[in-house]
Amino acid sequence: QVQLAESGGGLVQPGGSLTLSCVASRNIFSRNDAKWYRQAPGKERELVATITSGGSKNYADSAKGRFTVSKDNAKNTMYLRMDSLKPEDTAVYYCYTKLQVSIEGHVEVWGQGTLVTVSS
């Protein structure tokens, strides 16, 4: 089983920036799509950004123009750069990927999460 590990969270002031990292235990990002989710207290987990195996990117409306997802396949690492942070960005951020194991079967993999707190 592959493992994902997020890091880079912390306390930042509104308007500040932060970059999160997600390291996979083996090479997967070259062949699998990967996503960043977040979950704020009392809220449902929401999709923030997606990067495909080929490098195409998509963002939630709340993140578009402020967040940038990227990856380094050689380092088995996906990143999320967050700029112009707002208090409503406060959440635990998770990385995610789905590995296909058959035509209709798959394994979902989640990281442990890293907490981002935006507060003055």
Secondary structure, 3 states (H helix, E strand, C coil): CCCEEEECCEEECCCCCEEEEEEECCCCCCCCCEEEEEECCCCCCEEEEEECCCCCEEECCCCCCCEEEEEEHHHCEEEEEECCCCHHHCEEEEEEEEEECCCCCEEEEECCCEEEEECC
